[in-house]
Amino acid sequence: MSPDQLAALGQELGALSRTNLPLDRGLAALAQEMGGDKIGRLCENLARDLGAGLPLDQALAKHDPDMPPYLVALVKAGLATGKLPQCLDRLATHARMVHSMRQTFWQTAFYPLVVVVFALGLNAFLLGFVLPRFAEIYRGFGMQVPMITAWLLTLAEVHWTSWLALALGMLGIPCLLWLVLGKVGRAKFARKIPVVGGMFREASLGTWYDLVAMLLQSGTNLPQAVQLASDASDDPLVAQAGCQMAADLANGSAFGDSLRKYRLGSAWGAWLAEVGQGNGVLPENLMELSATCMAQAENRGRWLSMVLPPLVLVILSVVVVGGVIMVLFLPMFRLLEGLSS
């Protein structure tokens, strides 16, 4: 289930649970309104099971194999504490935050990818159509061309199947490395990319902090909240460290010490969590940490969206395309110099 679908489900369930209408009847009406999409079918199935006496948390786990485990635990805790509407509203807020952060990633990467594809297409046009014409002109005039120009012109004689094999090889090597590294290896590699790695880390920690805070507010105990939030994390490094941290918390370790041990945030974040746990305001402090991490990730994303596109454009247009054109016209410049002298 995607974050936007999860946000819609949480919002609708929260609104229904605040009314006097029985939840199964409200879900049945909602299913008719939403039609046959995934959320509509899920609401219809939930209404049927709730009408048969099945609790909401068990009905959610039954009908969607992709249902996050933390959602089931959140609903169960909300039912036990009588705070189901508040829990579901909080769920919708968290899901919208995750959806917004994913949109930020795609918006940051979209324009540079378009520029790269355009530049590669332009270079393919130069190699396939422009270079062969210049090679014919230089051979027709019997001109002596510089070595770098001669090397460039030999590229025009390469058959298109060789270029296709080279392109497939260039794509295949990263894909192979992607498969060989695995989730943890890919995450470690992404963390080492300047600016981008920091953005991914801050966003992952922000969503993790927020989810732990949400589960704590619903009445879930701390080790279980950390475990569920770690299981739901898209970042394998955060998930791995969080699961180890949950085991330590179950054995009596302090939350702040565990954050420092597994490097889940900064020293200031560990101190703030330690103070929050001591003063009984840990969820509120974790939400503050989440907001800080999200703001840092968004700032990095905005910086990348401003700097990366023009940088990629300059490199590809000036260095690559401009360099090809300069080398290609170099014999013309020498010819003009000879004629003028």
C-alpha positions in Angstrom: 0.0 0.0 0.0 1.5 3.3 -1.1 1.8 6.3 1.3 -0.9 8.3 -0.4 -3.3 5.3 -0.2 -2.4 4.8 3.4 -3.1 8.5 4.1 -6.5 8.3 2.4 -7.4 5.2 4.3 -6.3 6.7 7.7 -8.2 9.9 7.0 -11.4 8.2 6.1 -11.3 5.7 8.9 -10.6 8.5 11.4 -13.5 10.5 10.1 -15.9 7.5 10.3 -14.7 6.5 13.8 -15.7 10.0 15.1 -19.3 9.7 13.9 -22.2 7.8 15.6 -22.6 5.7 12.5 -21.4 2.0 13.0 -18.0 1.6 11.4 -19.1 -1.3 9.1 -22.0 0.8 7.7 -19.7 3.8 7.2 -17.1 1.7 5.4 -19.8 0.1 3.2 -21.0 3.6 2.2 -17.4 4.7 1.6 -16.8 1.7 -0.6 -19.8 2.6 -2.8 -18.5 6.2 -3.1 -14.9 5.3 -4.0 -15.8 2.6 -6.6 -13.7 -0.3 -7.5 -10.2 1.0 -6.8 -7.9 -0.7 -4.2 -9.1 1.4 -1.3 -12.7 0.9 -2.2 -12.4 -2.8 -2.4 -10.5 -2.8 0.9 -13.3 -0.8 2.5 -15.9 -3.2 1.2 -14.1 -6.2 2.6 -13.5 -4.4 5.9 -17.2 -3.6 6.2 -18.2 -7.2 5.6 -15.8 -8.5 8.2 -16.7 -5.8 10.8 -20.4 -6.7 10.2 -19.5 -10.3 11.0 -17.9 -9.3 14.4 -14.2 -9.3 13.4 -12.2 -6.5 15.1 -10.8 -3.8 12.9 -7.1 -4.7 13.4 -7.7 -8.3 12.5 -9.7 -7.3 9.5 -7.0 -5.0 8.2 -4.3 -7.8 8.6 -6.6 -10.3 6.8 -7.4 -8.4 3.6 -4.2 -6.8 2.6 -0.9 -8.7 2.7 0.9 -5.5 2.1 -0.6 -3.8 5.1 2.2 -2.4 7.3 2.4 -4.2 10.6 2.6 -0.9 12.5 -0.8 0.0 11.1 -2.4 -3.1 12.6 -0.6 -2.4 16.0 -1.7 1.2 15.8 -5.3 0.3 15.3 -5.2 -2.3 18.0 -3.7 0.2 20.5 -6.3 2.8 19.5 -9.1 0.3 20.1 -7.7 -0.7 23.5 -7.2 2.9 24.7 -10.3 4.4 23.1 -8.2 6.8 21.0 -8.8 5.2 17.6 -9.8 8.5 15.8 -6.7 10.3 17.1 -4.5 7.4 16.1 -5.9 7.2 12.6 -5.6 11.0 12.1 -2.0 10.7 13.2 -1.5 7.9 10.8 -2.8 10.0 7.9 -0.4 12.8 8.8 2.5 10.5 8.9 1.6 8.9 5.5 1.3 12.3 3.9 4.7 13.3 5.2 6.3 10.1 3.7 4.4 10.8 0.4 5.6 14.4 0.4 9.2 13.4 0.9 9.1 10.8 -1.9 7.7 13.5 -4.2 10.7 15.7 -3.2 13.1 13.0 -4.2 11.5 12.5 -7.6 11.2 16.2 -8.3 14.9 16.6 -7.5 16.0 13.8 -9.8 13.6 14.5 -12.7 15.1 17.5 -14.4 18.8 16.2 -14.3 17.6 12.9 -15.8 15.8 14.7 -18.6 19.0 16.7 -19.3 21.1 13.6 -19.4 18.7 11.8 -21.8 18.6 14.9 -24.1 22.4 15.2 -24.1 22.9 11.5 -24.9 20.4 11.8 -27.8 22.3 14.8 -29.1 25.6 13.0 -28.9 24.0 10.0 -30.7 22.9 12.4 -33.5 26.4 13.9 -33.8 28.0 10.4 -34.0 25.4 8.9 -36.4 24.8 11.8 -38.8 27.2 14.7 -38.4 30.5 13.0 -38.0 30.1 10.8 -41.2 29.4 14.0 -43.3 32.5 15.7 -42.0 34.6 12.6 -42.6 33.5 12.6 -46.2 34.3 16.3 -46.6 37.8 16.0 -45.1 38.6 12.9 -47.2 37.3 14.6 -50.4 39.6 17.6 -49.9 42.5 15.4 -48.8 43.0 17.4 -45.6 45.4 16.4 -42.9 43.4 16.4 -39.7 44.8 16.5 -36.1 45.2 13.2 -34.3 42.3 14.0 -31.9 40.0 14.8 -34.8 41.1 11.7 -36.7 40.3 9.6 -33.6 36.9 11.3 -33.3 36.1 10.6 -37.0 36.9 6.9 -36.5 34.0 6.7 -34.1 31.7 7.5 -37.1 32.9 4.3 -38.7 31.8 2.1 -35.8 28.6 0.1 -36.7 25.5 1.0 -34.7 25.3 -2.5 -33.3 28.6 -1.9 -31.5 27.2 1.3 -30.0 24.1 -0.6 -28.9 26.3 -3.3 -27.3 28.3 -0.6 -25.5 25.2 1.1 -24.2 23.8 -2.2 -23.0 27.1 -2.9 -21.3 27.1 0.5 -19.6 23.6 -0.1 -18.3 24.2 -3.7 -17.5 27.2 -3.1 -15.2 25.3 -0.8 -12.8 22.4 -3.2 -12.8 24.6 -6.1 -12.0 26.3 -4.2 -9.2 22.8 -3.2 -7.9 21.9 -6.8 -7.7 25.2 -8.0 -6.2 25.4 -5.3 -3.5 22.0 -6.0 -2.0 19.8 -3.6 0.0 22.3 -2.9 2.7 25.2 -2.5 0.2 23.1 -0.1 -2.0 22.1 1.9 1.1 25.8 2.2 2.2 26.8 3.3 -1.3 24.0 5.9 -1.4 25.1 7.3 1.9 28.5 8.1 0.5 27.2 10.3 -2.3 27.7 13.9 -1.3 24.5 15.8 -0.3 22.3 13.0 -1.7 23.4 10.6 0.9 22.8 13.1 3.7 19.3 13.8 2.3 18.4 10.1 2.3 19.7 9.6 5.8 17.8 12.6 7.2 14.6 11.7 5.5 14.8 8.1 6.8 15.6 9.2 10.3 12.8 11.7 10.2 10.1 9.2 9.2 11.5 6.7 11.7 11.4 9.2 14.6 7.8 10.2 13.6 6.6 6.6 13.4 8.1 5.8 16.8 6.4 8.9 18.3 3.1 8.0 16.7 3.2 4.4 18.1 4.2 5.7 21.6 1.3 8.1 21.6 -1.1 5.3 20.7 0.0 3.4 23.8 2.6 1.0 22.3 5.5 0.2 24.6 8.9 1.6 23.6 10.7 -1.7 22.4 7.7 -2.7 20.3 7.3 0.8 18.9 11.0 0.9 17.8 10.7 -2.6 16.3 7.6 -1.8 14.3 9.0 1.5 13.1 12.2 -0.3 12.0 10.3 -3.0 10.2 8.4 -0.3 8.3 11.5 1.8 7.3 12.5 1.9 3.7 16.2 2.4 4.7 17.8 -1.0 5.4 20.5 0.6 7.5 18.0 2.3 9.8 15.9 -0.9 9.8 18.9 -3.0 10.8 20.1 -0.6 13.5 16.5 -0.1 14.8 15.9 -3.9 15.2 19.1 -4.3 17.2 18.1 -1.2 19.3 14.7 -2.7 20.0 16.4 -5.9 21.4 18.6 -3.7 23.6 15.6 -1.7 24.9 13.8 -4.9 25.7 16.8 -5.8 27.9 16.6 -2.5 29.8 18.9 -0.2 27.8 18.2 3.5 27.9 16.8 5.0 24.7 19.3 7.8 24.4 22.3 5.4 24.9 20.9 3.1 22.3 20.5 6.0 19.8 24.2 6.8 20.4 25.3 3.2 20.1 23.6 2.5 16.8 24.2 6.1 15.4 20.5 6.7 14.8 20.9 10.5 14.7 23.1 13.1 16.1 24.5 13.6 19.6 22.0 16.4 20.1 19.1 14.1 19.0 20.2 11.4 21.5 20.4 14.0 24.3 16.9 15.4 23.4 15.5 11.9 23.4 17.2 11.2 26.7 15.7 14.3 28.3 12.2 13.5 26.8 12.3 10.0 28.3 13.3 11.3 31.7 10.6 14.0 31.7 7.9 11.8 30.2 7.6 13.7 26.9 9.5 11.3 24.7 6.9 11.3 21.8 6.9 15.1 21.7 10.7 15.3 21.6 10.8 12.6 18.9 8.3 14.6 16.8 10.6 17.6 17.2 13.5 15.5 16.0 11.5 14.3 13.1 10.6 17.8 12.0 14.2 18.9 12.2 15.4 15.9 10.1 12.7 16.5 7.5 13.6 20.2 7.3 17.2 19.3 6.7 16.3 16.8 4.1 14.0 19.3 2.3 16.8 21.9 2.4 19.2 19.5 0.8 16.6 18.6 -1.8 16.0 22.3 -2.6 19.7 22.9 -2.9 20.1 20.0 -5.2 17.2 21.1 -7.4 18.8 24.5 -7.8 22.4 23.4 -8.3 22.3 20.0 -9.9 20.3 20.8 -13.1 22.5 23.7 -14.3 25.6 21.8 -13.3 24.6 18.7 -15.3 23.6 21.0 -18.2 26.9 22.8 -18.3 29.0 19.6 -18.1 27.0 17.8 -20.8 26.5 20.7 -23.1 29.8 22.5 -22.8 32.3 19.7 -22.0 30.7 16.8 -23.9 28.8 18.4 -26.8 30.9 21.5 -27.0 34.1 19.4 -26.9 32.9 17.2 -29.8 32.0 20.2 -31.9 35.3 22.0 -31.2 37.4 18.9 -32.1 35.3 18.4 -35.2 35.9 21.9 -36.5 39.6 22.1 -35.5 40.8 21.3 -39.1 38.5 24.1 -40.4 40.2 26.6 -38.0 43.7 25.5 -39.2 42.6 25.8 -42.8 41.3 29.4 -42.2 44.6 30.3 -40.5 46.5 29.0 -43.5 44.4 30.9 -45.9 44.7 34.1 -44.0 48.5 33.9 -43.7 
